[in-house]
């Protein structure tokens, strides 16, 4: 993508997303990410009614009477955007490609964070981690991130989300809000995601296109796997063939969904053929109420 075209796209993203964020947070002064990032401050004597789970057993044993841990909300919150830039994210048959949709989501989430003076970082990954920008505050920093989301090209075509998962665990030490934007066309390692969701507040944002699951009946068509490059002829007029395609796609997705749910990682589905605004509105409303989105 040429530099001038890239800058125009970033500018359009900024204008659109800033207006959307103002609409989303009309009348709201608190951060939608409030209450999810907490850290230990000190201990105090136990008072009847305190949560038993907050008892510090080491201090209790040492002093001979029960003490509980006190936590405070982090004053400096970090929002990490992890974006899949594998070849399958270049797919889109109804409006935007998945990667363009990912860029819009990064813009909305990023400006929401900037509005609350939170720091924002970025990881771009495909077969490997291709690009990393440490979290920083500010509009100009976010515009740089959006330029990278649109402009960085992966060296390989495939998807290996495990590489990115372990990278985030190695580099992001303080508890952060992590938005993982991908079509999740990969087999997930449950142990990686369990550790990730324990250490961080992770939301999986799944980008989906209608043709990921459903083929139209238009006769013989050539289908290419964007990541492997393999091609095959498919008779879409065959009801059985379309049913197999849909069944295989749903089986793959259900496996991913089970792994995320067992890891207690909320899943938000965003589709290329529908507005993402109602979905984000429900998501932010749920966060303000202090519960996860499923």
Secondary structure by P-SEA (a helix, b strand, c coil): ccaaaaaaaaaaaaaaaaaaaaaaacccccccccccbbbbcccccccccccccccaaaaaaaacbbbbbbbbcccbbbbbbbbbcccccccccccccaaaaaaaaaaaaaaaaaaabbbbbbbbbcccccccccccccaaaaaaaaaaaaccccccccccaaaaaaaaaaccccccbbbbbccccccccaaaaaaaaaacbbbbbbbbcccccccccccbbbbbcccccbbbbbccccaaaaaaaaaaaaaaaaaaaaaaaaacbbbbbbbccccaaaaaaaaaaaaaaccccc
